[in-house]
Amino acid sequence: MDQYICINPDEAATLLHEGAIIADIRDPQSFANGHIPGAYNLSNDNLQDFINEAEFEQPLIVCCYHGISSQSAAQFLAHQGFEKVSSLNGGFEGWSATYPNQIER
């Protein structure tokens, strides 16, 4: 598969509960200030390591600030071989509005 889908926070929560991993592409300071529990802060500096160590069949959710930048990142990761890639609609802002008690700092 070299496509991705857009999902809402509730769908993301279900996928995370089922074992999906989440890649947060926001800057390190924003990530440190709050992120979805278990998220991996993905940047140009660690992208290749992330891909090299990946289990391509494990569902992957890409998260950014508002759900725009994550779409191009999700498309890129799908082209790298990830089989089930999603972009989080609303990004971290949407997640934190939906699940204010499920933020890790």
GUKEDREN-389175 format. One record per atom (N, C-alpha, C, O): residue number from 1; atom name; y, x, z negated. Coordinates in Angstrom, 1 decimal. Layout:
# residues N
pt num=NUM, atome=CA, north=Y, east=X, up=Z
...
END
This chain:
# residues 105
pt num=1, atome=N, north=-1.2, east=0.8, up=0.0
pt num=1, atome=CA, north=0.0, east=0.0, up=0.0
pt num=1, atome=C, north=1.2, east=0.9, up=0.0
pt num=1, atome=O, north=1.3, east=1.9, up=-0.8
pt num=2, atome=N, north=2.2, east=0.6, up=0.8
pt num=2, atome=CA, north=3.4, east=1.3, up=0.8
pt num=2, atome=C, north=4.6, east=0.4, up=0.6
pt num=2, atome=O, north=5.7, east=0.6, up=1.1
pt num=3, atome=N, north=4.3, east=-0.7, up=-0.1
pt num=3, atome=CA, north=5.4, east=-1.7, up=-0.4
pt num=3, atome=C, north=5.4, east=-1.9, up=-1.9
pt num=3, atome=O, north=4.5, east=-1.5, up=-2.7
pt num=4, atome=N, north=6.5, east=-2.5, up=-2.4
pt num=4, atome=CA, north=6.6, east=-2.9, up=-3.8
pt num=4, atome=C, north=7.0, east=-4.3, up=-3.9
pt num=4, atome=O, north=7.4, east=-5.0, up=-2.9
pt num=5, atome=N, north=6.9, east=-4.9, up=-5.1
pt num=5, atome=CA, north=7.4, east=-6.2, up=-5.4
pt num=5, atome=C, north=8.5, east=-6.2, up=-6.4
pt num=5, atome=O, north=8.5, east=-5.2, up=-7.2
pt num=6, atome=N, north=9.3, east=-7.2, up=-6.5
pt num=6, atome=CA, north=10.3, east=-7.3, up=-7.6
pt num=6, atome=C, north=9.7, east=-8.3, up=-8.6
pt num=6, atome=O, north=9.2, east=-9.4, up=-8.2
pt num=7, atome=N, north=9.8, east=-7.9, up=-9.8
pt num=7, atome=CA, north=9.3, east=-8.8, up=-10.9
pt num=7, atome=C, north=10.4, east=-9.0, up=-12.0
pt num=7, atome=O, north=11.3, east=-8.2, up=-12.1
pt num=8, atome=N, north=10.3, east=-10.1, up=-12.7
pt num=8, atome=CA, north=11.2, east=-10.4, up=-13.8
pt num=8, atome=C, north=10.7, east=-9.8, up=-15.1
pt num=8, atome=O, north=9.6, east=-9.3, up=-15.2
pt num=9, atome=N, north=11.5, east=-9.8, up=-16.1
pt num=9, atome=CA, north=11.1, east=-9.2, up=-17.4
pt num=9, atome=C, north=9.8, east=-9.8, up=-18.0
pt num=9, atome=O, north=9.0, east=-9.0, up=-18.6
pt num=10, atome=N, north=9.6, east=-11.1, up=-17.8
pt num=10, atome=CA, north=8.4, east=-11.7, up=-18.4
pt num=10, atome=C, north=7.1, east=-11.2, up=-17.6
pt num=10, atome=O, north=6.1, east=-10.9, up=-18.2
pt num=11, atome=N, north=7.3, east=-11.0, up=-16.3
pt num=11, atome=CA, north=6.1, east=-10.5, up=-15.5
pt num=11, atome=C, north=5.9, east=-9.0, up=-15.9
pt num=11, atome=O, north=4.8, east=-8.6, up=-16.0
pt num=12, atome=N, north=7.0, east=-8.3, up=-16.1
pt num=12, atome=CA, north=6.9, east=-6.9, up=-16.5
pt num=12, atome=C, north=6.2, east=-6.8, up=-17.9
pt num=12, atome=O, north=5.3, east=-5.9, up=-18.1
pt num=13, atome=N, north=6.5, east=-7.6, up=-18.8
pt num=13, atome=CA, north=5.9, east=-7.6, up=-20.2
pt num=13, atome=C, north=4.4, east=-7.9, up=-20.0
pt num=13, atome=O, north=3.6, east=-7.2, up=-20.7
pt num=14, atome=N, north=4.0, east=-8.8, up=-19.2
pt num=14, atome=CA, north=2.6, east=-9.0, up=-18.9
pt num=14, atome=C, north=1.9, east=-7.8, up=-18.4
pt num=14, atome=O, north=0.8, east=-7.4, up=-18.8
pt num=15, atome=N, north=2.5, east=-7.2, up=-17.4
pt num=15, atome=CA, north=1.9, east=-6.0, up=-16.8
pt num=15, atome=C, north=1.8, east=-4.9, up=-17.8
pt num=15, atome=O, north=0.8, east=-4.1, up=-17.8
pt num=16, atome=N, north=2.8, east=-4.7, up=-18.6
pt num=16, atome=CA, north=2.8, east=-3.6, up=-19.6
pt num=16, atome=C, north=1.7, east=-3.9, up=-20.6
pt num=16, atome=O, north=1.0, east=-3.0, up=-21.0
pt num=17, atome=N, north=1.5, east=-5.1, up=-21.0
pt num=17, atome=CA, north=0.4, east=-5.5, up=-21.9
pt num=17, atome=C, north=-0.9, east=-5.2, up=-21.3
pt num=17, atome=O, north=-1.9, east=-4.9, up=-22.0
pt num=18, atome=N, north=-1.0, east=-5.3, up=-20.0
pt num=18, atome=CA, north=-2.3, east=-5.0, up=-19.2
pt num=18, atome=C, north=-2.5, east=-3.6, up=-18.9
pt num=18, atome=O, north=-3.4, east=-3.2, up=-18.2
pt num=19, atome=N, north=-1.5, east=-2.7, up=-19.3
pt num=19, atome=CA, north=-1.7, east=-1.3, up=-19.1
pt num=19, atome=C, north=-0.9, east=-0.6, up=-18.0
pt num=19, atome=O, north=-1.1, east=0.5, up=-17.7
pt num=20, atome=N, north=0.1, east=-1.3, up=-17.5
pt num=20, atome=CA, north=1.0, east=-0.7, up=-16.5
pt num=20, atome=C, north=1.9, east=0.4, up=-17.2
pt num=20, atome=O, north=2.1, east=0.4, up=-18.4
pt num=21, atome=N, north=2.3, east=1.3, up=-16.4
pt num=21, atome=CA, north=3.3, east=2.3, up=-16.9
pt num=21, atome=C, north=4.7, east=2.0, up=-16.4
pt num=21, atome=O, north=4.8, east=1.3, up=-15.3
pt num=22, atome=N, north=5.7, east=2.4, up=-17.1
pt num=22, atome=CA, north=7.0, east=2.1, up=-16.7
pt num=22, atome=C, north=7.8, east=3.4, up=-16.5
pt num=22, atome=O, north=7.8, east=4.3, up=-17.4
pt num=23, atome=N, north=8.4, east=3.6, up=-15.4
pt num=23, atome=CA, north=9.3, east=4.7, up=-15.1
pt num=23, atome=C, north=10.7, east=4.3, up=-15.1
pt num=23, atome=O, north=11.1, east=3.5, up=-14.2
pt num=24, atome=N, north=11.5, east=4.8, up=-16.0
pt num=24, atome=CA, north=12.9, east=4.5, up=-16.1
pt num=24, atome=C, north=13.7, east=5.6, up=-15.5
pt num=24, atome=O, north=13.6, east=6.8, up=-15.9
pt num=25, atome=N, north=14.5, east=5.2, up=-14.4
pt num=25, atome=CA, north=15.2, east=6.2, up=-13.7
pt num=25, atome=C, north=16.6, east=6.4, up=-14.1
pt num=25, atome=O, north=17.4, east=7.0, up=-13.4
pt num=26, atome=N, north=17.0, east=5.8, up=-15.2
pt num=26, atome=CA, north=18.4, east=6.0, up=-15.7
pt num=26, atome=C, north=18.6, east=7.4, up=-16.2
pt num=26, atome=O, north=17.6, east=8.1, up=-16.4
pt num=27, atome=N, north=19.8, east=7.8, up=-16.4
pt num=27, atome=CA, north=20.2, east=9.1, up=-16.9
pt num=27, atome=C, north=19.6, east=9.3, up=-18.3
pt num=27, atome=O, north=19.4, east=8.3, up=-19.0
pt num=28, atome=N, north=19.3, east=10.6, up=-18.7
pt num=28, atome=CA, north=18.7, east=10.8, up=-20.0
pt num=28, atome=C, north=19.5, east=10.3, up=-21.2
pt num=28, atome=O, north=18.9, east=9.8, up=-22.2
pt num=29, atome=N, north=20.8, east=10.3, up=-21.2
pt num=29, atome=CA, north=21.6, east=9.8, up=-22.3
pt num=29, atome=C, north=21.4, east=8.3, up=-22.4
pt num=29, atome=O, north=21.2, east=7.8, up=-23.6
pt num=30, atome=N, north=21.4, east=7.5, up=-21.3
pt num=30, atome=CA, north=21.2, east=6.1, up=-21.4
pt num=30, atome=C, north=19.8, east=5.8, up=-21.9
pt num=30, atome=O, north=19.6, east=4.9, up=-22.7
pt num=31, atome=N, north=18.8, east=6.6, up=-21.4
pt num=31, atome=CA, north=17.4, east=6.4, up=-21.8
pt num=31, atome=C, north=17.3, east=6.6, up=-23.3
pt num=31, atome=O, north=16.6, east=5.9, up=-24.0
pt num=32, atome=N, north=17.9, east=7.7, up=-23.8
pt num=32, atome=CA, north=17.9, east=8.0, up=-25.2
pt num=32, atome=C, north=18.5, east=6.9, up=-26.1
pt num=32, atome=O, north=18.1, east=6.7, up=-27.2
pt num=33, atome=N, north=19.5, east=6.2, up=-25.6
pt num=33, atome=CA, north=20.2, east=5.2, up=-26.3
pt num=33, atome=C, north=19.4, east=3.9, up=-26.4
pt num=33, atome=O, north=19.6, east=3.0, up=-27.2
pt num=34, atome=N, north=18.4, east=3.8, up=-25.6
pt num=34, atome=CA, north=17.5, east=2.6, up=-25.6
pt num=34, atome=C, north=16.7, east=2.5, up=-24.3
pt num=34, atome=O, north=17.2, east=2.6, up=-23.2
pt num=35, atome=N, north=15.4, east=2.2, up=-24.5
pt num=35, atome=CA, north=14.5, east=2.0, up=-23.3
pt num=35, atome=C, north=13.4, east=1.1, up=-23.7
pt num=35, atome=O, north=13.1, east=0.8, up=-24.9
pt num=36, atome=N, north=12.6, east=0.7, up=-22.7
pt num=36, atome=CA, north=11.5, east=-0.1, up=-22.9
pt num=36, atome=C, north=10.4, east=0.7, up=-23.6
pt num=36, atome=O, north=10.2, east=1.9, up=-23.1
pt num=37, atome=N, north=9.8, east=0.3, up=-24.6
pt num=37, atome=CA, north=8.8, east=1.1, up=-25.3
pt num=37, atome=C, north=7.7, east=1.7, up=-24.4
pt num=37, atome=O, north=7.1, east=1.0, up=-23.5
pt num=38, atome=N, north=7.5, east=3.0, up=-24.5
pt num=38, atome=CA, north=6.5, east=3.6, up=-23.7
pt num=38, atome=C, north=7.0, east=4.1, up=-22.4
pt num=38, atome=O, north=6.2, east=4.7, up=-21.6
pt num=39, atome=N, north=8.2, east=3.9, up=-22.0
pt num=39, atome=CA, north=8.8, east=4.2, up=-20.7
pt num=39, atome=C, north=8.8, east=5.7, up=-20.6
pt num=39, atome=O, north=9.0, east=6.5, up=-21.5
pt num=40, atome=N, north=8.7, east=6.2, up=-19.3
pt num=40, atome=CA, north=8.7, east=7.6, up=-19.0
pt num=40, atome=C, north=10.1, east=7.8, up=-18.3
pt num=40, atome=O, north=10.3, east=7.1, up=-17.3
pt num=41, atome=N, north=10.9, east=8.7, up=-18.7
pt num=41, atome=CA, north=12.2, east=8.9, up=-18.1
pt num=41, atome=C, north=12.0, east=9.8, up=-16.9
pt num=41, atome=O, north=11.8, east=11.0, up=-17.0
pt num=42, atome=N, north=12.1, east=9.2, up=-15.7
pt num=42, atome=CA, north=11.8, east=9.9, up=-14.5
pt num=42, atome=C, north=13.1, east=10.3, up=-13.8
pt num=42, atome=O, north=14.1, east=9.5, up=-13.7
pt num=43, atome=N, north=13.2, east=11.6, up=-13.4
pt num=43, atome=CA, north=14.4, east=12.2, up=-12.8
pt num=43, atome=C, north=13.9, east=13.1, up=-11.7
pt num=43, atome=O, north=12.7, east=13.3, up=-11.5
pt num=44, atome=N, north=14.9, east=13.6, up=-10.9
pt num=44, atome=CA, north=14.5, east=14.6, up=-9.9
pt num=44, atome=C, north=13.9, east=15.8, up=-10.5
pt num=44, atome=O, north=13.1, east=16.5, up=-9.8
pt num=45, atome=N, north=14.2, east=16.1, up=-11.7
pt num=45, atome=CA, north=13.6, east=17.3, up=-12.4
pt num=45, atome=C, north=12.1, east=17.2, up=-12.7
pt num=45, atome=O, north=11.4, east=18.2, up=-12.7
pt num=46, atome=N, north=11.7, east=16.0, up=-13.0
pt num=46, atome=CA, north=10.2, east=15.8, up=-13.3
pt num=46, atome=C, north=9.5, east=14.9, up=-12.4
pt num=46, atome=O, north=8.3, east=14.6, up=-12.7
pt num=47, atome=N, north=10.1, east=14.6, up=-11.3
pt num=47, atome=CA, north=9.4, east=13.7, up=-10.3
pt num=47, atome=C, north=8.1, east=14.2, up=-9.8
pt num=47, atome=O, north=7.1, east=13.5, up=-9.8
pt num=48, atome=N, north=8.1, east=15.5, up=-9.3
pt num=48, atome=CA, north=6.9, east=16.0, up=-8.8
pt num=48, atome=C, north=5.8, east=16.1, up=-9.8
pt num=48, atome=O, north=4.6, east=15.8, up=-9.5
pt num=49, atome=N, north=6.1, east=16.5, up=-11.0
pt num=49, atome=CA, north=5.1, east=16.5, up=-12.1
pt num=49, atome=C, north=4.5, east=15.1, up=-12.3
pt num=49, atome=O, north=3.3, east=14.9, up=-12.5
pt num=50, atome=N, north=5.4, east=14.1, up=-12.3
pt num=50, atome=CA, north=5.0, east=12.7, up=-12.5
pt num=50, atome=C, north=4.0, east=12.3, up=-11.4
pt num=50, atome=O, north=2.9, east=11.7, up=-11.7
pt num=51, atome=N, north=4.3, east=12.6, up=-10.2
pt num=51, atome=CA, north=3.4, east=12.3, up=-9.1
pt num=51, atome=C, north=2.1, east=13.1, up=-9.2
pt num=51, atome=O, north=1.0, east=12.5, up=-9.0
pt num=52, atome=N, north=2.2, east=14.4, up=-9.5
pt num=52, atome=CA, north=1.0, east=15.2, up=-9.6
pt num=52, atome=C, north=0.0, east=14.7, up=-10.6
pt num=52, atome=O, north=-1.2, east=14.8, up=-10.5
pt num=53, atome=N, north=0.5, east=14.2, up=-11.7
pt num=53, atome=CA, north=-0.3, east=13.7, up=-12.9
pt num=53, atome=C, north=-0.7, east=12.2, up=-12.8
pt num=53, atome=O, north=-1.3, east=11.7, up=-13.7
pt num=54, atome=N, north=-0.2, east=11.6, up=-11.8
pt num=54, atome=CA, north=-0.3, east=10.1, up=-11.7
pt num=54, atome=C, north=-1.7, east=9.6, up=-11.5
pt num=54, atome=O, north=-2.6, east=10.3, up=-10.8
pt num=55, atome=N, north=-2.0, east=8.4, up=-12.0
pt num=55, atome=CA, north=-3.2, east=7.7, up=-11.7
pt num=55, atome=C, north=-2.7, east=6.6, up=-10.7
pt num=55, atome=O, north=-2.1, east=5.6, up=-11.2
pt num=56, atome=N, north=-2.9, east=6.8, up=-9.4
pt num=56, atome=CA, north=-2.2, east=6.0, up=-8.4
pt num=56, atome=C, north=-2.7, east=4.5, up=-8.4
pt num=56, atome=O, north=-2.0, east=3.6, up=-7.9
pt num=57, atome=N, north=-3.8, east=4.2, up=-9.0
pt num=57, atome=CA, north=-4.3, east=2.8, up=-9.1
pt num=57, atome=C, north=-3.7, east=2.1, up=-10.3
pt num=57, atome=O, north=-3.8, east=0.8, up=-10.3
pt num=58, atome=N, north=-3.1, east=2.8, up=-11.2
pt num=58, atome=CA, north=-2.5, east=2.1, up=-12.4
pt num=58, atome=C, north=-1.2, east=1.5, up=-12.0
pt num=58, atome=O, north=-0.4, east=2.1, up=-11.3
pt num=59, atome=N, north=-1.0, east=0.2, up=-12.3
pt num=59, atome=CA, north=0.3, east=-0.5, up=-12.0
pt num=59, atome=C, north=1.5, east=0.3, up=-12.5
pt num=59, atome=O, north=1.5, east=0.8, up=-13.6
pt num=60, atome=N, north=2.5, east=0.4, up=-11.7
pt num=60, atome=CA, north=3.8, east=1.1, up=-12.0
pt num=60, atome=C, north=5.0, east=0.2, up=-11.9
pt num=60, atome=O, north=5.1, east=-0.4, up=-10.9
pt num=61, atome=N, north=5.8, east=0.2, up=-12.9
pt num=61, atome=CA, north=7.0, east=-0.6, up=-12.9
pt num=61, atome=C, north=8.2, east=0.4, up=-12.9
pt num=61, atome=O, north=8.2, east=1.3, up=-13.8
pt num=62, atome=N, north=9.1, east=0.2, up=-12.0
pt num=62, atome=CA, north=10.3, east=1.1, up=-12.0
pt num=62, atome=C, north=11.5, east=0.3, up=-12.5
pt num=62, atome=O, north=11.7, east=-0.8, up=-12.1
pt num=63, atome=N, north=12.2, east=1.0, up=-13.4
pt num=63, atome=CA, north=13.4, east=0.3, up=-14.1
pt num=63, atome=C, north=14.6, east=1.2, up=-13.9
pt num=63, atome=O, north=14.5, east=2.4, up=-14.0
pt num=64, atome=N, north=15.7, east=0.6, up=-13.7
pt num=64, atome=CA, north=17.0, east=1.3, up=-13.7
pt num=64, atome=C, north=18.0, east=0.5, up=-14.6
pt num=64, atome=O, north=17.6, east=-0.2, up=-15.5
pt num=65, atome=N, north=19.3, east=0.5, up=-14.3
pt num=65, atome=CA, north=20.3, east=-0.2, up=-15.1
pt num=65, atome=C, north=20.2, east=-1.7, up=-14.8
pt num=65, atome=O, north=20.1, east=-2.5, up=-15.8
pt num=66, atome=N, north=20.3, east=-2.1, up=-13.6
pt num=66, atome=CA, north=20.5, east=-3.5, up=-13.2
pt num=66, atome=C, north=19.4, east=-4.0, up=-12.2
pt num=66, atome=O, north=19.5, east=-5.2, up=-11.8
pt num=67, atome=N, north=18.5, east=-3.1, up=-11.8
pt num=67, atome=CA, north=17.5, east=-3.6, up=-10.8
pt num=67, atome=C, north=17.8, east=-3.3, up=-9.4
pt num=67, atome=O, north=17.1, east=-3.8, up=-8.5
pt num=68, atome=N, north=18.8, east=-2.5, up=-9.1
pt num=68, atome=CA, north=19.2, east=-2.2, up=-7.7
pt num=68, atome=C, north=18.6, east=-0.8, up=-7.3
pt num=68, atome=O, north=17.8, east=-0.8, up=-6.3
pt num=69, atome=N, north=18.9, east=0.2, up=-8.0
pt num=69, atome=CA, north=18.4, east=1.6, up=-7.7
pt num=69, atome=C, north=16.9, east=1.6, up=-7.8
pt num=69, atome=O, north=16.3, east=2.4, up=-7.1
pt num=70, atome=N, north=16.3, east=0.9, up=-8.7
pt num=70, atome=CA, north=14.9, east=0.9, up=-8.9
pt num=70, atome=C, north=14.1, east=0.4, up=-7.6
pt num=70, atome=O, north=13.0, east=0.8, up=-7.4
pt num=71, atome=N, north=14.8, east=-0.4, up=-6.8
pt num=71, atome=CA, north=14.1, east=-0.8, up=-5.6
pt num=71, atome=C, north=13.8, east=0.3, up=-4.6
pt num=71, atome=O, north=12.7, east=0.4, up=-4.0
pt num=72, atome=N, north=14.8, east=1.2, up=-4.4
pt num=72, atome=CA, north=14.6, east=2.3, up=-3.5
pt num=72, atome=C, north=13.6, east=3.3, up=-4.1
pt num=72, atome=O, north=12.8, east=3.9, up=-3.4
pt num=73, atome=N, north=13.7, east=3.5, up=-5.4
pt num=73, atome=CA, north=12.7, east=4.4, up=-6.1
pt num=73, atome=C, north=11.3, east=3.8, up=-6.0
pt num=73, atome=O, north=10.4, east=4.6, up=-5.8
pt num=74, atome=N, north=11.2, east=2.5, up=-6.2
pt num=74, atome=CA, north=9.9, east=1.9, up=-6.1
pt num=74, atome=C, north=9.3, east=2.0, up=-4.7
pt num=74, atome=O, north=8.1, east=2.3, up=-4.5
pt num=75, atome=N, north=10.2, east=1.9, up=-3.7
pt num=75, atome=CA, north=9.7, east=2.1, up=-2.3
pt num=75, atome=C, north=9.2, east=3.5, up=-2.1
pt num=75, atome=O, north=8.2, east=3.7, up=-1.5
pt num=76, atome=N, north=10.0, east=4.5, up=-2.6
pt num=76, atome=CA, north=9.6, east=5.9, up=-2.5
pt num=76, atome=C, north=8.3, east=6.1, up=-3.1
pt num=76, atome=O, north=7.4, east=6.8, up=-2.5
pt num=77, atome=N, north=8.1, east=5.6, up=-4.3
pt num=77, atome=CA, north=6.8, east=5.9, up=-5.1
pt num=77, atome=C, north=5.6, east=5.2, up=-4.4
pt num=77, atome=O, north=4.5, east=5.7, up=-4.4
pt num=78, atome=N, north=5.9, east=4.0, up=-3.8
pt num=78, atome=CA, north=4.8, east=3.3, up=-3.1
pt num=78, atome=C, north=4.4, east=4.2, up=-1.9
pt num=78, atome=O, north=3.2, east=4.3, up=-1.6
pt num=79, atome=N, north=5.4, east=4.8, up=-1.2
pt num=79, atome=CA, north=5.0, east=5.7, up=-0.1
pt num=79, atome=C, north=4.3, east=7.0, up=-0.5
pt num=79, atome=O, north=3.6, east=7.6, up=0.3
pt num=80, atome=N, north=4.4, east=7.3, up=-1.8
pt num=80, atome=CA, north=3.8, east=8.5, up=-2.3
pt num=80, atome=C, north=2.3, east=8.2, up=-2.7
pt num=80, atome=O, north=1.5, east=9.2, up=-3.0
pt num=81, atome=N, north=1.9, east=7.0, up=-2.6
pt num=81, atome=CA, north=0.5, east=6.6, up=-2.9
pt num=81, atome=C, north=0.2, east=5.7, up=-4.0
pt num=81, atome=O, north=-0.9, east=5.3, up=-4.2
pt num=82, atome=N, north=1.3, east=5.3, up=-4.8
pt num=82, atome=CA, north=1.0, east=4.4, up=-5.9
pt num=82, atome=C, north=0.6, east=3.0, up=-5.3
pt num=82, atome=O, north=1.3, east=2.6, up=-4.3
pt num=83, atome=N, north=-0.4, east=2.4, up=-5.8
pt num=83, atome=CA, north=-1.0, east=1.2, up=-5.2
pt num=83, atome=C, north=-0.3, east=-0.1, up=-5.6
pt num=83, atome=O, north=-0.2, east=-1.0, up=-4.8
pt num=84, atome=N, north=0.2, east=-0.1, up=-6.8
pt num=84, atome=CA, north=0.8, east=-1.4, up=-7.3
pt num=84, atome=C, north=2.1, east=-1.0, up=-7.9
pt num=84, atome=O, north=2.2, east=-0.8, up=-9.1
pt num=85, atome=N, north=3.2, east=-1.1, up=-7.1
pt num=85, atome=CA, north=4.5, east=-0.7, up=-7.6
pt num=85, atome=C, north=5.4, east=-1.9, up=-7.7
pt num=85, atome=O, north=5.4, east=-2.8, up=-6.8
pt num=86, atome=N, north=6.1, east=-2.0, up=-8.8
pt num=86, atome=CA, north=7.1, east=-3.1, up=-9.0
pt num=86, atome=C, north=8.4, east=-2.6, up=-9.4
pt num=86, atome=O, north=8.5, east=-1.5, up=-10.0
pt num=87, atome=N, north=9.5, east=-3.3, up=-9.0
pt num=87, atome=CA, north=10.8, east=-3.0, up=-9.4
pt num=87, atome=C, north=11.3, east=-4.1, up=-10.4
pt num=87, atome=O, north=11.1, east=-5.3, up=-10.1
pt num=88, atome=N, north=11.8, east=-3.7, up=-11.5
pt num=88, atome=CA, north=12.2, east=-4.7, up=-12.5
pt num=88, atome=C, north=13.6, east=-5.3, up=-12.2
pt num=88, atome=O, north=14.6, east=-4.7, up=-12.3
pt num=89, atome=N, north=13.5, east=-6.6, up=-11.8
pt num=89, atome=CA, north=14.8, east=-7.3, up=-11.5
pt num=89, atome=C, north=15.6, east=-7.4, up=-12.8
pt num=89, atome=O, north=15.1, east=-7.6, up=-13.9
pt num=90, atome=N, north=16.9, east=-7.1, up=-12.7
pt num=90, atome=CA, north=17.8, east=-7.1, up=-13.8
pt num=90, atome=C, north=17.8, east=-5.7, up=-14.6
pt num=90, atome=O, north=18.6, east=-5.5, up=-15.4
pt num=91, atome=N, north=16.8, east=-4.9, up=-14.2
pt num=91, atome=CA, north=16.7, east=-3.6, up=-14.9
pt num=91, atome=C, north=16.6, east=-3.6, up=-16.4
pt num=91, atome=O, north=16.2, east=-4.6, up=-16.9
pt num=92, atome=N, north=17.1, east=-2.5, up=-17.0
pt num=92, atome=CA, north=17.0, east=-2.4, up=-18.4
pt num=92, atome=C, north=17.9, east=-3.5, up=-19.1
pt num=92, atome=O, north=17.6, east=-4.0, up=-20.1
pt num=93, atome=N, north=19.1, east=-3.8, up=-18.4
pt num=93, atome=CA, north=20.0, east=-4.8, up=-18.9
pt num=93, atome=C, north=19.2, east=-6.2, up=-19.0
pt num=93, atome=O, north=19.4, east=-6.9, up=-20.0
pt num=94, atome=N, north=18.5, east=-6.5, up=-18.0
pt num=94, atome=CA, north=17.7, east=-7.8, up=-18.0
pt num=94, atome=C, north=16.6, east=-7.8, up=-19.0
pt num=94, atome=O, north=16.4, east=-8.8, up=-19.7
pt num=95, atome=N, north=16.0, east=-6.6, up=-19.2
pt num=95, atome=CA, north=14.9, east=-6.5, up=-20.2
pt num=95, atome=C, north=15.5, east=-6.7, up=-21.6
pt num=95, atome=O, north=15.0, east=-7.4, up=-22.4
pt num=96, atome=N, north=16.6, east=-6.0, up=-21.9
pt num=96, atome=CA, north=17.2, east=-6.0, up=-23.2
pt num=96, atome=C, north=17.8, east=-7.4, up=-23.5
pt num=96, atome=O, north=17.8, east=-7.8, up=-24.7
pt num=97, atome=N, north=18.2, east=-8.1, up=-22.5
pt num=97, atome=CA, north=18.7, east=-9.5, up=-22.8
pt num=97, atome=C, north=17.5, east=-10.4, up=-23.1
pt num=97, atome=O, north=17.6, east=-11.4, up=-23.9
pt num=98, atome=N, north=16.4, east=-10.2, up=-22.4
pt num=98, atome=CA, north=15.2, east=-11.0, up=-22.6
pt num=98, atome=C, north=14.4, east=-10.6, up=-23.8
pt num=98, atome=O, north=13.9, east=-11.5, up=-24.5
pt num=99, atome=N, north=14.3, east=-9.4, up=-24.1
pt num=99, atome=CA, north=13.5, east=-8.8, up=-25.2
pt num=99, atome=C, north=14.3, east=-7.9, up=-26.1
pt num=99, atome=O, north=14.0, east=-6.7, up=-26.1
pt num=100, atome=N, north=15.4, east=-8.4, up=-26.8
pt num=100, atome=CA, north=16.2, east=-7.5, up=-27.6
pt num=100, atome=C, north=15.5, east=-6.8, up=-28.7
pt num=100, atome=O, north=16.0, east=-5.7, up=-29.2
pt num=101, atome=N, north=14.4, east=-7.3, up=-29.1
pt num=101, atome=CA, north=13.6, east=-6.7, up=-30.2
pt num=101, atome=C, north=12.6, east=-5.7, up=-29.7
pt num=101, atome=O, north=11.8, east=-5.1, up=-30.5
pt num=102, atome=N, north=12.5, east=-5.5, up=-28.4
pt num=102, atome=CA, north=11.5, east=-4.6, up=-27.8
pt num=102, atome=C, north=12.2, east=-3.5, up=-27.0
pt num=102, atome=O, north=12.1, east=-3.3, up=-25.8
pt num=103, atome=N, north=13.0, east=-2.8, up=-27.8
pt num=103, atome=CA, north=13.7, east=-1.6, up=-27.3
pt num=103, atome=C, north=13.5, east=-0.4, up=-28.2
pt num=103, atome=O, north=13.6, east=-0.5, up=-29.4
pt num=104, atome=N, north=13.1, east=0.7, up=-27.6
pt num=104, atome=CA, north=12.8, east=1.9, up=-28.3
pt num=104, atome=C, north=14.0, east=2.8, up=-28.2
pt num=104, atome=O, north=14.6, east=3.0, up=-27.1
pt num=105, atome=N, north=14.3, east=3.5, up=-29.3
pt num=105, atome=CA, north=15.4, east=4.5, up=-29.3
pt num=105, atome=C, north=14.9, east=5.8, up=-29.8
pt num=105, atome=O, north=15.7, east=6.8, up=-29.9
END
